[in-house]
Amino acid sequence: MKNNYFSSIIFGVLIVSSLWAGTEGTIRGAVRNVEGEPLMGAQVYIQELGIGAVADIDGNYILINVPVGSYDVRATMLSYGTQVVLVDVIMDATQWLNFALDVE
């Protein structure tokens, strides 16, 4: 009897956790120039989704709640070139993507 009760609880927890499983992923990384210095204020965005972020003082950025799929992620900054990278977003996973922008 006790074993059936324990099995029922485990089964219930597994079902509830699968209902709350995410359908989105995260992209994060850093934007630097070709010398490796952080580019504070660089813009990283996915144009087709209309989501983006701005790099912090250390050049780090994070894009959260990105739907699963393949997207062109762009990094731009004034006086620097634009870099575009194709990224596959996986459910409940973080994709690391670093950019190195050259002066234009």
Secondary structure as the mmCIF struct_conf table of DSSP 4:
data_model
#
loop_
_struct_conf.conf_type_id
_struct_conf.id
_struct_conf.beg_label_comp_id
_struct_conf.beg_label_asym_id
_struct_conf.beg_label_seq_id
_struct_conf.end_label_comp_id
_struct_conf.end_label_asym_id
_struct_conf.end_label_seq_id
HELX_RH_AL_P HELX_RH_AL_P1 LYS A 2 LEU A 19
TURN_TY1_P TURN_TY1_P1 TRP A 20 TRP A 20
BEND BEND1 THR A 23 THR A 23
STRN STRN1 GLU A 24 ASN A 33
TURN_TY1_P TURN_TY1_P2 VAL A 34 GLU A 35
BEND BEND2 GLY A 36 GLY A 36
STRN STRN2 PRO A 38 PRO A 38
TURN_TY1_P TURN_TY1_P3 MET A 40 GLY A 41
STRN STRN3 GLN A 43 ILE A 46
TURN_TY1_P TURN_TY1_P4 GLN A 47 GLY A 50
STRN STRN4 ILE A 51 VAL A 54
TURN_TY1_P TURN_TY1_P5 ILE A 57 ASP A 58
BEND BEND3 GLY A 59 GLY A 59
STRN STRN5 ASN A 60 PRO A 67
BEND BEND4 VAL A 68 VAL A 68
STRN STRN6 GLY A 69 THR A 76
TURN_TY1_P TURN_TY1_P6 LEU A 78 SER A 79
STRN STRN7 TYR A 80 TYR A 80
STRN STRN8 GLN A 83 VAL A 89
TURN_TY1_P TURN_TY1_P7 MET A 91 ASP A 92
STRN STRN9 THR A 94 TRP A 96
STRN STRN10 PHE A 99 LEU A 101
HELX_LH_PP_P HELX_LH_PP_P1 ASP A 102 ASP A 102
STRN STRN11 VAL A 103 VAL A 103
#
